[in-house]
């Protein structure tokens, strides 16, 4: 495994812009991000599934989700496109990362981040960091034009990945306002509006429901996620999504181990009592979290699933981030949370890896 140092202060300041779908809260504590190489992935899949099965009620091995953060190649996925130097210097096109992750690496899902395009009033671009349209090089412009969310979804469907059990996890990058979290930034409102339109582009196809089921939307911002859900529903016919026919909607959780002022220095929400209330929203289908960074995570998830069951709602799908610690620490956290498996976590559907080629 590869460890990438993250300094406490610099990591904290950059937390909101730097975190992705599988919850790397490690910068808060000055810890290190743990990544694996493509060569280690096959073994990691077996070992993480075995550990998850010890401490959770999992699906079968064939149905368990093995997802790659940032397209399954964190060192090749577009992070910063603004400024004189891109990061990485030559970001790979998302469709190339997708085909390699699904076809060569054997991942069953990839996570990608989306931002509003500064070059097109209607487009959404796949990139991690927010894009300043006034400070773009020509290579950045070319990347933005090639890597719209619409073109990525078109490729996903044209290649038939949705029909082969593969999934796209799309993170809505929405900074959290700690003063008034219900007041979304203009950038977020625009991103929601554009993304809703893109997500309805396959609604007239005969396999529209299969496509929707293969695409999940994620965010750390519960209000932004709810607004996007409502916007997509409003753009569709009232009966367009029957039972099980909609996208997955997953709330990303942070940590309850740090004072609130830590989070006020970032653009992420703390994990608190309001988070639990969001987790019992009827339209929500799942959550992604890292057990390393949540005290009493087993109790939290049991309360949530029990409340959902009493309300007649389906249990949440639970996916775990894996890259704040090595496997032994990760498994130890799950063991502690479940009393060594005596109270297993319900409906564990998969894990998210950070894969690095260098």
C-alpha angles and dihedrals in degrees: 000000000000122000120204114199117235118191117225100236099034091043092050095049091049094041098107094047096039107047123093139189104299096056113252098189090157094106090068090066098035089250129144132261113238118215134175131217123241088251091058095048100088092054092042091054092055095045097046092047090051092050093045090051091054094057104025143042100253136183120250116291090254093055098041112115117237106187131186119219115232096008093316092289113077093179094053101039117102108263107158119019099164123084135036094299125047121219109248094023092229110024114198120239111261095235090058091050090047095052092046093047094049100032105035107020097040096230115157096206141020129202119221132180125225135208132174111267115244090205099057127037092217104036133099119206128207107238137119104228128055112266124232106207092199093061107050130132121214092256088054091050091051091050092050093051093049098043107055118146088241093057092046092051091046090054092046091055097038091054090050094235090141090058092050098059097265123138140204118214108198117196116208104217103219122159113226117234108214095198098051110003090178090062105081123206116252088246090058094045090053092047091051093050094049095043092051090057093048093050091058095054094102098043094110094054119102089234094049094123093052089051093050093049089055094055122071128183121217137185142161087218109080095192094050091048091050092049092051091048090052092046093052092047091050091051092055135067110271092247097037093108114047124181108321091001101109133081121274113261114202129181115214114220127210123192143298094201099087136065116262092247088067089062093045086066089057137049094245129097122240120243104253142135092296089058090061090052090054090050091063094054107130095231096050114102105182153346138229120210144150112240090208091070103042122077113216091007091159093056091045093053093044091053092048095048092046092050091049091049092051089051091052093250129138115256117260120259108240123211123180129217112224107188106084092076143006122274095265094054091043093051091046090055091052091046091054092046093052101036090251092314097311089119104031121199111255126240100004103182105174153317136254121225132198106224121193125183099197 
